[in-house]
Amino acid sequence: MDESVIWGGIGLLLAIGGLGIIAPEVLHELQLHGAGSPVVLYGVGVAAAVALTVLIILPSIAADR
């Protein structure tokens, strides 16, 4: 297996895992304080980073196969 596929897969797992860790806190904060809360804005940034990571890495992994 190609090393770029291994490291790309690890990167995707870390990104999705990070989103899974922060998501409950973001949802709780959203219910309590609304969309302007810094924690909610941080969660939006994490979600955007995960989406960008997936859009960059996933096509690269698919092209290697």
Secondary structure as UniProt FT lines:
FT   HELIX           3..33
FT   TURN            35..36
FT   HELIX           38..64
//
